[in-house]
Amino acid sequence: MLSNDKFGTFQLGNRSVSRLGYGAMQLAGVGVFGPPKDHAAALAVLREAVASGVNHIDTADFYGPHITNKLIREALHPYRKDLVIVTKVGARRGADASWVPAFSREELTQAVHDNLRNLGVDVLDVVNLRAMFDVHHPAEGSLEAPLTVLADLQRKGLVRHIGLSNVTPKQIADGRRICEIVCVQNHYNLAHRTDDALIETLAGQGIAYVPFFPLGGFTPLQSSTLSDVARRLDAAPMQVALAWLLQRSQNILLIPGTSSVAHLRENLAAPQLALARQALDQLNGIAA
């Protein structure tokens, strides 16, 4: 089982989840489009994650599209009672693999029903609304209309909890006046620390912060400092990067993704690393 006791759990809606989860995005094909190169390997990764104690999986029906959710269902359904599957709406994929905003009532309602069908569930544990005012980073714009749609679907019993992704502090504050927000999913890692202050604010409000691209995304983190610290700890650099995030704040939930069982096992060993003050000081300097 996952040796994550040192870093414990955190509340995600009405469920307590291990702070080290799994992100399914990389199970789709190149560019998160089309089927995986190795279907059997994708199923093996999902089964290994859950068998190792992971009880928080992040996905979206626009990964593939429809690919990762169908893989999750094939590999894991019927689901363990403690498994929390978090999905996203607010985007769709163009025929050219582009990422297109999908904010209308019809698009959001269809996306929720697509997630329900492809995951094989009657209600979605958590649905994150992904802001698409800028595809690559948070940008201001009103989320009132799409959040109102999700809140309506929540009242109908199709969605248990609502989160936000790729958003600004103002959008979070505005969103909390429409419905309860249980998590925020933004780009954050050792080298990309725009949300430092936001993490502290959310921690004070009991809201989970879920960094996407915790290991750098499609281009893995590259840092001589990170490599030096990892060498001293006899660990892989990406394990150190995950351990730093776990020690950064108790409200951080990690969802590192991989399509490799070996890499998954490496990631799951990250909580065993203890970063002393000297190492933390060195790692904290990477963003500067």
N, C-alpha and C positions, 0 to 999 in steps of 0.2 A: 504494500500500500504506500501511498504518497507520504514521505517524511516531511510533512508541512506543519507539524505541531508548533514549531518555534514561532511561526508567523501567523498561525491560527486561521480564523475565518473572519468574514465580514458579512453584514446583512445586505442582501440584495432583494429589495422588496420585502416579502414576508418569509424569505428563505435565507438560511445561513449557508454560505458557500466557502469552499477552500479558496484562499487568496491566489493560488496558482491554478489557472484553468487552461483552456485550449481554444485557439482560434482556427476555424475550419477553412478560411479563405484560400490557403495554399493548396487545398485538395482539388480545386478546379484546375483547368488547363492553363497554359501560358497566358499571362495577362488577366488571370481570373476569368477566363472565357473558354467555354467548351469543356469536354470531359477530361478527367485526369489521364496522364500518360499510362499509369498502372492502376487499374480499378481495384484489384485485390490489395495492393499496397495501401491505398487510401482507406479501405475498410479496416485493414490491420491497424493502422495508426489510431483510428477512432476507438477500436476495441481495446487497444493497449492503454490508451489514455484513461478510459473509464475503469478498466481493470486495475489501474495504478492508483485510483482514488480521485481522479478529476471528476468534479460534479458541477462544473460551469463550462459550457461550450458556447462559443460565439459564432454566429453564422448570419447569412442573409440570402433570401431567395434570388437576389440579383447577382449572386456569385455563380457564374456559369453561363447563363442564368439557370436556376433550378437545380444545378448540379450538386452543390454541397448539401442542401437539405435532403435530397433523395439519397445521397450517400449516408448521411446521418441516420435516416430512417432504416435503410437496408442493414446498416451495421449494428444498430442499437435498439431498434424497436422490437418488443415493448420496452419502454425506458425504465431505468431504475427510478424508484420513488424520490430519491434525493437529487436526481439530475435536473439542473436548471439550464434550459436552452434559451439563449438570448438572440433575437434576430433584429433585422433593421429594415426600414422602409423609407421611401423618399427619393429613391433612384431607380432607374431601369437601365438596361443595356441596349445600345443601338446595334444594328446588324454589323456595324464595323467595329464592335467591341467598345465603343465610346460609352461614357458614363453620363446619363441624361437625367435631369431633374424630373421627378414624378410626384408632384405635390397636390394634384387636384383630388377632390373627394373621391372620384371614381377610381383614380390610380391607387390611392392609399387603401381604399376598401378592397380593391382587387388584390393588392399586395398582401394584405393581411390574410385573405382567403387562400392565396397561393401558398403562403407559409404554412397555414393550417393543413392544407391538403398534402403538401409535399413532405412535411414533417410527420404527418399522421397523428395529429392531436386535435382536441376539441377547443382548447384555449391555449394561447401563447403566453409563456411565463413572463417575458419582458420583451417589449418592442421599442427599439431605439428609433427616433425620427432623425434621419441623417440630413442635416442642412446642406443645400447644394447651391447656395448663392455664389460660392467659389468651390470648385471641385477639390482643390488641393489644400485649402486651409480655411479656418473660420472667417466669415465675413458677415457684417451686419445685414439684417433684413428681418421682417416680421415672420414669426412662426405661428402666429395666432390661428390662422385658418387651418393649417394641417394638424396642429396640436388639438384643436377643437374636434376635428374628425376622429383622431385617435381616442380622445376622451369619450366620444360618443360610442365608439366600438368597445371601449372598456366597459361602459355602462351596460352594453348589450351582452357582456360576458365573453367576448372573443379575445380580450387582452387583459391580463392580470395587472401588469405594471408597465409604466412608460418611462423611457429614458431619452437622452439627447446625444447626438453625435456631431462632431465638427462644428461646435458652437462657441459663441462668445459669452463672457459673464453676463452681459445684458440680456441675451437670449435666454439664458438659464433663469435669471431672476424674473423675466417676463413670463416664461413658461410655467414657473411655480405658482403663478397667479391663476393659471388655467387648470392645472392638474398637478398631482404629486409627481415629482421627478425622482426616481430611485437611483439613477446612475448617469454619469456623463462620460462619453467615450471620445477622446481627443488624441491627436498626435503628441506623444511625449516619450522621451527616453533620455539617456545620459547626455546626449549632445543637443537635444532639442527640448528646451526647458521653458518655453513661453508660458506654460500654465503653472509655474511654481506657486504663485500667490493664489490662483484658483483652487489648487489642490487643498491648501490650508483652509480656505473658505468652505469648501464642500465637506471637509473632514469635520468642521465645527457643526455642520448641518446634518451629519450622519448620512451623507450621500456618497455612494461608491464612485471612485474615479477609475476608469478602465482605459489605460493607454493603448492606443493602437500603434503599430510599428514600434513595439518596445525594444526590438533589436535592430532598428534602422529601416525596416521595410524591405523593399525589393533590392536595395543596396545595403548590405549589412554594415553595422557600425565598424569604422576603422579608426583606431587610436593607439598610438604607441604607449600612452599612459595605461589604457585599458589592458593592453597586452602585457605590460610590465607587471601590473597588479595580479593578473591572472597567472603569470609565470611563477610569482612568489607563492601563490596559493595552490599551485599545481592543479589549476582548473582551466576550463575553456573560457575565452573572453566573453562569450555570450552568456555563460553561467554567471559570471561576475556582474554583467550588465543587468541580469534579472535579479540577482541578489541585492544589488544596489536599489532597484525599484521597490523590492519588498521591504527594505529598511527605510525607504524614503518617507512613507506615511502609511499608517494602518488602514486607511480607506482605499488604498490602491489594490485593485484586482487585476491580475495579469492574465493575458490570453495569447501567449506566444504561439505562432503557427508553424507547422512543418508538415511535409508529406513523407517524412522518414521516421521509422520507428526508432532508429539509433539516435537521431537528433532529438526526438521526443524524450527519450530516456535521459539524455544529457540535460535537457531543459528541466525535467522533473527533479533532477538532483540539485538544482540551484538553491533551494531553501536550506540545504545542509551547509552552505558556505556562511561563515561569520566574518563580516568585514569590520576590521578594527578601525579606530579613529584615523590612523595615518592613511590607510587605504581609502577611507571615505573622503578624506580631505583631498587626496590626489584625484579621485574620480569626480568630485564636485567641481574641480577646476577644468574639466574637459570642455564644458559648454562655453567657458570664457575664452 
